[in-house]
Amino acid sequence: MGPVREEPRGSRGRRPWPRWWWVPLVCSAGGAVGLGAGGAGGGAVLGWLACPLLLGPAAVAVLGGAELVRQGWALRARGAVAPARLVRTYALHGEDTGEGCVYVYVDDRGLAREWRGRAGAAEQVEILYDPEDPEVARPGRSTTARLTGTGALALGVGGLLLFLAAMVLAPVVRALRG
């Protein structure tokens, strides 16, 4: 049997819903009722109700991309490079098939850390990590391509979803303008 890892109570499982979860639902339903009562067509009411289905993923894409860009920028600004050696490889199953790697490196505080992911299974690599947040680490030194690609992807997906939301909301705007 392997080593036991303790976790604080309540760290696993679902997070409780916030106390204000009902506010967006009431506002959305109120807007739909107001549009219907004001003589707006069915397209306007349907657009009003369907728009959060597009705006939610758009917000997640933009905020998730912004976090990845922030991490990449932190690595670029204050990242430290440490040599790492391959400890083992493992098979990936499911949608992400292939081979994963586990590398061990020593940070600037002298602590041994692991990085897990896909990295080509070289015997030795360099790990770029953030000394202030050691959970943020990547193999290799380059961050420019990752910053550019992540920002473009986040803005592209978010922009596309915002465009679709605008198209869905067009009947609502027409109904409100009279």
N, C-alpha and C positions, 0 to 999 in steps of 0.2 A: 504494500500500500504506500502511496506517495505522501509527501508532507501535507500537513493540514494547514489550510489558509483561513484565518479568521476574518470575518467581515462584520462591520457594524450592523446592528439590528436595523431592519427597515431599508437597507441599501439595495435589496433585490425586489423584484416585483414591480407592480404598477404604481405610479405616483398618484396620489389622490387628485381629483379634479379641483380646480380653484373654486372658491366660494362664489365667484362672479360669473361662472360659466354660462348662465342663463341670459345674461345681458345682451350678447350679440344675437342670440336667437329671438329674443323679444323685439329688439330693434329691427331685425330682418323681417319678422312677421308683421310688425307694425307698419313698416314701409310698404310691404306687399298689400296690406289691408288699405292703407292710405291711397296707394296707386289705384287699386280696384274701385274704391269708393269715389275717387276723383274722375272716374270714367276712362282710365287708361286701358289700353287693349291688353289682351292676354299675353302678347309678346313682351310688353313692358313688365308685367308682373312676373312672368317666367324668367326674364332676364335679371330682374332684381333678386330673385331667389337663387338663380344659378351662378351668379357672379362670385359669391364666396368660394365656390368650388374651384374657380380659377385663380382668385386672388390668394387663397391659402397656399397652394403650391408655389405660386410666384414669390410670395414672401419667404417661404422656406428656401427656395433656390437662391434668392439674392442674399439672405442672411447667412445661409450655409457657405456660399461662395465668399462672402465677406470675411467669415471666420477663417476659411482656408487661406485667403490672401493675407489676413492679419498674422496667422501663424508663419506663413512664408516670409513675410516682411520681418517678423521677429527673428527668424533664422538668418535672414540676410544681414540684419543689423547687428545682432549680438550672438550669433550662433558660434558654437565651438566644434571643432572637428576632432574626432577620436578614432584611432584605428580599431577595427572590430574583427573578430575571427568567427568563422562559421562553426556553430556547435552541432546543429543537426538540421535536417530537412524533413518535411512532412508533406503528405499528400493532401490536397484541397479537394473537397467534395461538394456536390451541389452545383449551383450556378457558376461558381468560381472554381473551375477545375484547374489542375496543374500542380505545381510544387511550391510550397512555402518554405521560408528559411528562418532560422533563429540565429541571430548574431549576438555576441556578448562584447561589450566595450566598457571601459572604465572612464567615468566622467571626471571633471576637474576637481571634485571633492574626494575622489578615490573610491567611489561606490561603483560596484559592478552592476551594469544595467543590461537589459535584453531589448533587442529590437526584433519584432516579428513581422513578416510580410513577404512579398515577392521581390526578389532582388537578383535573380540569376544564379544563385548558388556558388558564387566565387568563394574561395577559401578565406580571403581577406578583403575587406572593403573599408571605406571611410564612412563614418556615421556623423552627420551634421545634426547637432542637437541644441536646444535652447537651455543654457545653464539655469535660467530662472524657472523654467517649466520643462523638466526632463522628459515628460510624456510626449512632447513635440520633438520628433526626431525623424530623419530621413537618411537613406543611404546616398552618398555622393555629396559634392560641394555645390552644384548648380541649383540656384533658386529662381533665376530670371525666367526660364521657360515655364516653370511651374506657376509662378505668379501670373504670367501673361495668359497661359492656358486656363487657369482656374478663374481668373477675372472675366475672360471672354466667355467661358461656359456659363458662369453665373449670370452675367448680364444678358447673354443670348437667350437662355432658358427663361429667365425672369422677364425679359423684354417681350418674348413671344407670348408668354402667359398673360402679361399685362395688355398686350394688343388684343388677344382673344377676349379678355374681360371687357375691354373698351367696346368691342363689337357686340358683345352680349348686352352691355349697358346702353347701347345706342337707342333702342326703343324706349328705355326708361327716360333718357334725356329728352327725347322727342315728346314724350307724354307730359313731362314736367314743364316744358317750354310752351305747351299748349298747341 
